[in-house]
Amino acid sequence: MANNELPKMMRAHVLEQYNTPYQVRELPVPTIENPNDILIRVDAASYCHTDAVLASGKMRPPPLPHIGCHEFAGTVVCLATQPPAHGLKVGDRVAVPGRGNHVCGRCLECQNPSGPMPDEPGYSIYCPNAGGGLGVGSKPGGFREYAIVDSRQVAIIPAGMTAVEAAPLMCAGLTIFAALMKCELKPGQRIGIMGCGGGLGHLGLQFATKMGLKTTGVDVVSQALTLARSLETGAAIIDASSKSPEEVKQEMGKEDGREHPSEMGLDAVIILPESQKSFDYGMQLLKNGGLLVLVSFPPEGFHVSADDIVFRRTRVVGSLIGSNKAMREMFEFCIKNNVKAKTRTYPFSKLNQLVEDYHSGFGGKLVLDMTIEE
């Protein structure tokens, strides 16, 4: 599409003050200034817990006014006037994670990418010079009708997958997929997911069980537990308010034929809630030598017992999000194994209603669907 065929103005949801509703504003359609960039028409924009935290001003507050959303999908409508577009063309449907925008390609991280399934040298999602991702820093995200994105950070949406299905995978899906990869478990080993009925958790249940892992999901919120059980993944779903970790470990021990408490429990556990109780519960579910993968990051941090680290030999590692390579493998896995987020969709104008529903405790993922008639 030529520039002269694009509209001059667009609608955007703008956060003008913390802890206040988004405001719909008319803004100019952004123009391409970097040869790596492309312009997309946003087709779906998914709401993440981080959006809620940022809107409250509690985590790395971005300068205001701010356009949020770091998991979205759209259609390429314009390319830079000079290469590179990295193989993309107008009309391609792309999924956009917030991370990896305008990496430098020269730093130690870019030259030696890290994380599960790292990319080839020259590009890293953890580049310290990128200056923050789309929608989670100073750069605007996907709560708008058109967006400029880095052609190096996107992935082609597979045939048969809608934009609404793809958008939640760009943070929730990719984050939990990368965390599972970091566990390095083999089929038949045990994994636990604390916060199994949330956006990341319910996708994690599907990924883990389809990977052949013996999966235990833990939650305390009734709506989240209902969602987790409705997936019918075969995972054991535990209400932590009614069953202690010792009881859960004993059941695992009986199933596995283990008699000593040190040999009972999970090989790895992923912590999603920002709760010390959740952290402690997950840690207690681990067998000796088990791995705790930390995805959440409350401002006050977590207390870790030296006894667990020294005497039980448990390991604690962090996990943020997946690489482009992991993103492509995740898409292939989703298509092959029919992994999908449970979504509730809203027209573009109803973002504030979406936010209210999110805070009311709806499980799964809430998504703006630009194709819904308003």
ROSE-628899 format. One line per 3 residues: number of its first residue (from 1); for each residue x, y, z of C-alpha. Coordinates in Angstrom, 1 decimal. Last residue first. Layout:
NUM = X,Y,Z; ...
***
This chain:
374 = -18.9,-1.1,17.0; -18.4,-3.8,14.4; -15.8,-6.3,15.6
371 = -12.9,-6.5,13.2; -10.5,-4.6,15.4; -10.6,-7.3,18.1
368 = -9.4,-6.0,21.4; -8.4,-9.0,23.5; -8.9,-10.3,27.0
365 = -6.9,-13.5,27.8; -7.7,-16.4,30.1; -9.4,-15.9,33.5
362 = -11.8,-13.1,34.3; -10.9,-11.7,37.8; -13.0,-8.5,38.1
359 = -9.8,-6.5,37.4; -9.8,-7.9,33.8; -13.5,-7.1,33.4
356 = -12.8,-3.5,34.3; -9.8,-3.4,31.9; -12.0,-4.8,29.0
353 = -14.6,-2.1,29.8; -11.9,0.5,29.5; -10.8,-1.0,26.2
350 = -14.3,-0.8,24.7; -13.7,1.4,21.7; -11.7,-1.2,19.8
347 = -14.4,-3.8,20.0; -14.1,-6.5,22.7; -13.0,-10.2,22.6
344 = -12.9,-12.8,25.4; -10.2,-15.4,24.9; -9.2,-18.8,26.0
341 = -5.7,-19.1,24.5; -5.1,-21.8,22.0; -2.9,-24.9,21.7
338 = -4.1,-27.1,18.9; -1.1,-29.5,19.1; 0.5,-29.1,15.6
335 = -0.6,-25.4,15.2; 0.5,-24.5,18.7; 3.8,-26.3,18.4
332 = 4.6,-24.6,15.1; 3.8,-21.2,16.6; 6.0,-22.0,19.6
329 = 8.9,-23.0,17.4; 8.6,-19.6,15.6; 8.5,-17.7,18.9
326 = 11.4,-19.7,20.3; 13.6,-18.7,17.3; 12.5,-15.1,17.8
323 = 13.6,-15.4,21.4; 11.4,-16.1,24.4; 10.5,-14.1,27.4
320 = 11.6,-13.3,30.9; 12.9,-16.3,32.8; 14.6,-16.3,36.2
317 = 16.4,-19.1,37.9; 16.2,-20.7,41.3; 17.9,-24.1,42.1
314 = 17.0,-26.5,44.9; 19.8,-28.2,46.7; 17.6,-29.3,49.6
311 = 20.3,-28.4,52.1; 21.8,-25.3,50.6; 19.0,-23.7,48.4
308 = 16.0,-24.8,50.4; 17.7,-24.2,53.7; 18.8,-20.8,52.5
305 = 15.1,-19.8,52.3; 14.2,-17.4,49.6; 12.2,-14.2,50.3
302 = 10.7,-12.7,47.2; 10.9,-9.2,45.7; 9.3,-6.1,47.1
299 = 8.5,-4.7,43.6; 6.9,-8.0,42.6; 8.7,-9.8,39.7
296 = 6.9,-12.8,38.3; 8.6,-15.4,36.0; 10.6,-17.4,38.5
293 = 11.7,-20.9,37.5; 12.2,-23.1,40.5; 14.3,-26.2,39.7
290 = 14.4,-29.4,41.7; 17.4,-30.8,43.5; 15.3,-32.2,46.4
287 = 11.7,-32.6,45.2; 9.8,-29.4,44.6; 6.3,-28.9,46.0
284 = 7.6,-26.9,48.9; 9.1,-24.3,46.5; 5.8,-24.0,44.8
281 = 3.9,-23.3,48.0; 6.6,-20.9,49.2; 6.5,-18.9,45.9
278 = 2.7,-18.9,45.9; 2.6,-17.6,49.5; 5.2,-15.0,48.6
275 = 2.8,-13.7,45.9; 3.4,-12.1,42.6; 1.8,-15.0,40.8
272 = 3.6,-16.8,37.9; 6.0,-19.2,39.6; 7.1,-22.2,37.4
269 = 7.9,-25.4,39.1; 10.5,-28.1,38.2; 11.2,-31.8,39.0
266 = 8.1,-31.9,41.2; 7.4,-33.9,44.3; 8.7,-36.8,46.2
263 = 12.3,-37.8,46.4; 13.1,-35.8,49.5; 10.0,-37.1,51.2
260 = 11.3,-40.7,51.2; 8.9,-43.4,50.0; 8.7,-43.0,46.2
257 = 6.5,-45.3,44.1; 5.8,-42.6,41.6; 2.0,-42.5,42.3
254 = 2.5,-42.7,46.0; 5.1,-40.0,46.0; 2.9,-37.7,43.9
251 = 0.1,-38.1,46.5; 2.5,-37.4,49.3; 3.7,-34.3,47.4
248 = 0.2,-32.9,47.2; -0.4,-33.5,50.9; 2.8,-31.8,51.8
245 = 1.9,-28.9,49.5; -1.3,-28.3,51.5; -4.8,-28.8,50.1
242 = -7.8,-26.5,50.5; -6.5,-23.0,49.8; -4.0,-24.3,47.3
239 = -6.8,-25.5,45.0; -5.0,-28.1,42.9; -5.5,-29.0,39.2
236 = -3.9,-32.2,38.1; -3.3,-31.9,34.4; -5.3,-34.1,32.0
233 = -5.7,-31.2,29.6; -9.4,-30.9,30.1; -9.3,-27.2,29.5
230 = -12.4,-26.6,31.7; -10.3,-27.5,34.8; -8.0,-24.5,34.3
227 = -10.9,-22.2,33.6; -12.8,-23.3,36.8; -9.6,-22.9,38.8
224 = -9.1,-19.4,37.5; -12.7,-18.4,38.3; -12.3,-19.8,41.8
221 = -9.1,-18.0,42.6; -6.6,-20.2,44.6; -4.4,-21.7,41.9
218 = -2.1,-24.7,41.3; -1.6,-26.7,38.1; 0.2,-30.0,38.2
215 = 1.6,-31.4,35.0; 3.1,-34.8,34.3; 5.0,-33.7,31.1
212 = 4.3,-35.1,27.7; 5.0,-31.9,25.8; 1.2,-31.6,25.1
209 = 0.7,-31.6,28.9; 3.2,-28.8,29.3; 2.0,-26.6,26.5
206 = -1.7,-26.9,27.5; -1.1,-26.2,31.1; 1.3,-23.3,30.2
203 = -1.5,-21.7,28.1; -3.7,-21.7,31.2; -0.9,-20.3,33.3
200 = 0.1,-17.5,31.1; -3.3,-15.8,31.0; -4.4,-17.0,34.4
197 = -5.7,-20.3,35.6; -2.4,-22.0,36.4; -1.2,-19.5,38.9
194 = 1.6,-21.8,40.1; 2.5,-24.2,37.3; 4.1,-27.5,38.4
191 = 6.2,-29.8,36.2; 6.9,-33.5,36.7; 8.9,-35.7,34.4
188 = 7.2,-38.2,32.0; 8.4,-36.5,28.8; 11.8,-34.9,29.4
185 = 12.5,-31.6,31.2; 14.8,-28.8,30.2; 13.2,-26.3,32.7
182 = 14.3,-23.4,30.5; 12.0,-24.7,27.7; 9.1,-24.4,30.1
179 = 10.0,-20.8,30.9; 10.3,-20.0,27.2; 6.8,-21.4,26.5
176 = 5.4,-19.4,29.5; 6.8,-16.2,28.1; 6.0,-16.8,24.5
173 = 2.3,-17.6,25.3; 1.7,-14.7,27.6; 3.7,-12.2,25.6
170 = 3.2,-12.7,21.9; 0.9,-15.6,22.3; -2.0,-13.4,23.3
167 = -1.9,-11.7,19.8; -2.0,-14.9,17.7; -5.5,-16.1,18.5
164 = -7.1,-12.7,18.0; -5.0,-12.4,14.7; -6.5,-15.6,13.5
161 = -4.5,-18.9,13.0; -5.3,-21.1,10.0; -2.2,-20.0,8.1
158 = 0.6,-19.2,10.6; 1.1,-15.6,11.7; 4.4,-14.4,10.3
155 = 6.8,-13.4,13.1; 7.8,-10.0,14.3; 11.0,-8.5,15.9
152 = 13.2,-8.1,12.9; 10.5,-6.0,11.0; 10.7,-3.5,13.8
149 = 7.2,-2.1,14.5; 5.3,1.1,13.6; 1.7,0.9,14.6
146 = -1.8,1.6,13.2; -5.2,1.4,14.8; -4.1,2.0,18.3
143 = -3.7,0.0,21.5; -0.6,-1.8,20.0; 2.4,-0.2,21.7
140 = 4.0,3.2,21.9; 7.7,3.4,22.8; 8.7,5.0,26.1
137 = 8.6,1.7,27.9; 6.2,-1.3,28.0; 4.1,-0.6,24.9
134 = 6.9,-1.5,22.5; 10.0,-2.6,24.3; 12.6,-0.7,26.3
131 = 15.7,1.2,25.3; 17.1,-1.2,22.7; 20.6,-0.6,24.1
128 = 20.5,-3.3,26.7; 19.8,-6.0,24.0; 17.8,-8.7,25.7
125 = 15.7,-9.6,22.6; 19.0,-10.3,20.9; 20.1,-9.9,17.3
122 = 23.5,-10.1,15.7; 24.5,-13.7,16.7; 21.8,-16.2,15.8
119 = 18.8,-16.4,18.1; 18.8,-18.1,21.4; 16.7,-21.3,22.1
116 = 16.2,-20.6,25.8; 18.0,-17.5,26.9; 21.2,-15.8,25.6
113 = 22.3,-14.0,22.4; 26.1,-13.8,22.0; 26.7,-10.9,19.6
110 = 23.5,-9.2,20.6; 24.3,-9.6,24.3; 27.8,-8.4,23.9
107 = 26.7,-5.3,22.1; 26.7,-4.8,18.3; 23.3,-5.7,17.0
104 = 21.8,-2.5,18.4; 18.3,-3.7,19.0; 15.5,-1.6,17.5
101 = 12.6,-3.4,19.1; 13.4,-6.8,20.6; 10.5,-7.0,23.1
98 = 6.9,-5.9,22.6; 5.9,-9.0,20.8; 4.2,-8.5,17.3
95 = 2.4,-11.1,15.3; 2.4,-10.6,11.5; -0.1,-11.0,8.7
92 = 1.6,-10.2,5.3; -0.3,-7.8,3.1; 2.6,-5.6,2.2
89 = 5.8,-7.7,2.1; 8.2,-9.2,4.6; 11.5,-10.8,3.8
86 = 13.6,-8.8,6.2; 12.2,-5.4,5.2; 15.7,-4.1,4.6
83 = 15.7,-2.3,2.3; 14.8,1.2,1.1; 11.5,3.1,0.9
80 = 10.4,1.5,4.2; 7.4,-0.8,4.1; 3.7,-0.1,4.3
77 = 0.5,-1.9,5.1; 1.7,-5.0,7.0; -1.3,-6.6,8.7
74 = -1.7,-6.9,12.4; -1.0,-8.6,15.7; -0.6,-7.6,19.3
71 = 1.2,-8.3,22.6; 3.0,-5.3,24.0; 0.0,-3.1,24.7
68 = 0.2,0.5,26.0; 0.0,4.0,24.4; 1.5,6.5,26.9
65 = 1.0,10.2,27.7; 2.9,10.1,29.9; 6.4,8.8,30.5
62 = 6.6,5.1,31.2; 6.4,3.8,34.8; 9.0,1.2,35.5
59 = 6.6,-0.8,37.6; 4.0,0.8,40.0; 2.5,3.5,37.8
56 = -0.9,1.9,38.0; -1.1,1.8,34.2; 2.2,0.0,34.1
53 = 0.9,-2.7,36.5; -2.3,-3.2,34.4; -0.4,-3.4,31.1
50 = 2.0,-5.9,32.8; -1.0,-8.1,33.5; -1.5,-8.3,29.8
47 = -4.3,-7.1,27.4; -4.3,-8.3,23.8; -4.4,-6.2,20.7
44 = -5.9,-7.5,17.5; -6.0,-6.3,13.9; -3.4,-3.5,14.1
41 = -2.7,-2.0,10.7; 1.0,-2.4,10.3; 3.8,0.0,9.4
38 = 7.3,-1.5,8.9; 10.6,-0.6,10.4; 14.1,-1.8,9.6
35 = 14.8,1.2,7.4; 14.0,3.5,10.3; 11.8,6.6,9.8
32 = 8.5,5.0,8.9; 5.5,7.3,9.5; 2.9,7.2,12.3
29 = -0.8,7.7,11.5; -1.5,11.1,13.1; -3.5,11.0,16.3
26 = -7.2,11.2,17.2; -7.6,10.3,20.9; -9.5,7.7,22.9
23 = -8.7,8.2,26.6; -7.7,5.3,28.8; -9.2,5.3,32.3
20 = -7.3,6.6,35.3; -4.9,4.9,37.7; -1.9,6.7,36.1
17 = -2.7,9.8,34.0; -2.8,10.3,30.3; -3.1,6.7,29.2
14 = -3.9,6.9,25.5; -6.1,4.6,23.4; -5.5,5.5,19.8
11 = -7.6,6.4,16.8; -6.1,7.1,13.5; -5.3,10.1,11.2
8 = -3.8,10.6,7.8; -5.4,7.5,6.2; -3.1,5.4,4.0
5 = -3.4,5.5,0.2; -0.8,8.3,-0.2; 1.7,6.1,1.6
2 = 1.4,3.4,-0.9; 0.0,0.0,0.0
***
